[in-house]
Amino acid sequence: MNKTFMNPPVKNDQPTNQTDDRLRIEVHALAEDAFHRHLISGHGDSEYANEYQIVYQGKPNHLSLSGAHAFLTQLLQ
């Protein structure tokens, strides 16, 4: 089942900064590309402000934003 996850409300008391916001936008764009290439089967914001969820090989993975960026960049090469 291929589907993109909806963005749930962030459940973290720590405010995000502009750097995190830009990184999240870039990670989302990379994940959309990977999803449309059928490299991942889903993605979306994690329940925590500093994480992103990627479904890879049928398993949901919660990664830090920088970890998700690195993973997706490598996957798309």
Sequence and secondary structure as in RCSB ss.txt:
>XXXX:A:sequence
MNKTFMNPPVKNDQPTNQTDDRLRIEVHALAEDAFHRHLISGHGDSEYANEYQIVYQGKPNHLSLSGAHAFLTQL
LQ
>XXXX:A:secstr
            SS   HHHHHHHHHHHHHHHHHHHTTS SEEEE SSTTEEEEEETTEEEEEEHHHHHHHHHHH
H 
